[in-house]
Amino acid sequence: MTTSLVYRNGTVYGLVMRMLYGRHYAARFRAVDSEIPSGACVLDLCCGPATLYTRYLRDRDVDYRGLDLNEQFVAEVRHAGGRADVWDLHAGNPLPSADVVLMQASLYHFLPDPAPVLDRMLAAAREKVIVAEPIRNFASSDNRVLATLGRRYTDPGDGTRSHRFTEETLDALFAGYADRVREQTLIAGGREKLYVLTP
Ligand SMILES: C[S@@+](CC[C@H](N)C(=O)[O-])C[C@H]1O[C@@H](n2cnc3c(N)ncnc32)[C@H](O)[C@@H]1O
């Protein structure tokens, strides 16, 4: 398996994310952090290097566990004191249960059929599911640097190259869960859309 440069280690990944999100970088984590109640047991799917954990949740009364395909990211989370495991969400196994099951900037990896992973998140969550997903396609940006980074950022190194959501396609997916969606809002300067669902 060849991991793309962007996903090779947390430092490179963090720099790319900062370039893509600019001054809205911290806001994307703050928006998710503010949805997590104290005392919650949190399962963070496709956690990456777990910036949400190291910058926000580590110092809170939260029981955190991250899952990611990328061994390097999982090792970095553990090194930072967090609980994390290598886990391929394409495998379809039931997820460990948690009060809050979340996924940020990763649902596009499951296109063209993201519903099964969302269904497994709902089955695993006791209190809420949080999904925050990019709705601006950096890969088609006029800025060549951003466009190149955006394309690399869609390549997890598992042989797949994903498409991306727009706000319309993401809303269409969540329309199928309308009875469970209790909040939806744009975050990070409109770069991501956050949905909170009741399981
Ligand atoms: C854009 S990063 C998002 C990381 C983090 N959630 C964030 O918002 O900064 C996408 C993550 O999804 C992970 N990923 C991609 N496909 C996966 C799969 N099939 N199973 C588990 N993780 C996967 C990648 O390794 C990467 O860490």
PDBQT file of the ligand as one rigid body, heavy atoms in Angstrom, charges set to zero:
ROOT
HETATM    1  C1  LIG A 201      -8.837  14.116   5.399  1.00  0.00    +0.000 C 
HETATM    2  S1  LIG A 201      -8.345  12.983   6.672  1.00  0.00    +0.000 S 
HETATM    3  C2  LIG A 201      -9.327  13.551   8.067  1.00  0.00    +0.000 C 
HETATM    4  C3  LIG A 201      -8.617  13.357   9.388  1.00  0.00    +0.000 C 
HETATM    5  C4  LIG A 201      -9.306  14.019  10.591  1.00  0.00    +0.000 C 
HETATM    6  N1  LIG A 201     -10.614  13.444  10.808  1.00  0.00    +0.000 N 
HETATM    7  C5  LIG A 201      -9.420  15.503  10.385  1.00  0.00    +0.000 C 
HETATM    8  O1  LIG A 201     -10.526  15.999  10.179  1.00  0.00    +0.000 OA
HETATM    9  O2  LIG A 201      -8.393  16.190  10.435  1.00  0.00    +0.000 OA
HETATM   10  C6  LIG A 201      -9.116  11.476   6.207  1.00  0.00    +0.000 C 
HETATM   11  C7  LIG A 201      -8.691  10.291   7.050  1.00  0.00    +0.000 C 
HETATM   12  O3  LIG A 201      -9.458   9.150   6.650  1.00  0.00    +0.000 OA
HETATM   13  C8  LIG A 201      -8.638   7.997   6.781  1.00  0.00    +0.000 C 
HETATM   14  N2  LIG A 201      -9.247   6.910   5.985  1.00  0.00    +0.000 N 
HETATM   15  C9  LIG A 201      -9.412   6.870   4.642  1.00  0.00    +0.000 A 
HETATM   16  N3  LIG A 201     -10.015   5.720   4.271  1.00  0.00    +0.000 NA
HETATM   17  C10 LIG A 201     -10.239   5.008   5.420  1.00  0.00    +0.000 A 
HETATM   18  C11 LIG A 201     -10.821   3.734   5.700  1.00  0.00    +0.000 A 
HETATM   19  N4  LIG A 201     -11.277   2.943   4.714  1.00  0.00    +0.000 N 
HETATM   20  N5  LIG A 201     -10.896   3.315   6.990  1.00  0.00    +0.000 NA
HETATM   21  C12 LIG A 201     -10.412   4.097   7.999  1.00  0.00    +0.000 A 
HETATM   22  N6  LIG A 201      -9.835   5.315   7.800  1.00  0.00    +0.000 NA
HETATM   23  C13 LIG A 201      -9.749   5.766   6.522  1.00  0.00    +0.000 A 
HETATM   24  C14 LIG A 201      -7.292   8.477   6.258  1.00  0.00    +0.000 C 
HETATM   25  O4  LIG A 201      -6.234   7.632   6.670  1.00  0.00    +0.000 OA
HETATM   26  C15 LIG A 201      -7.224   9.866   6.889  1.00  0.00    +0.000 C 
HETATM   27  O5  LIG A 201      -6.610   9.844   8.154  1.00  0.00    +0.000 OA
ENDROOT
TORSDOF 0
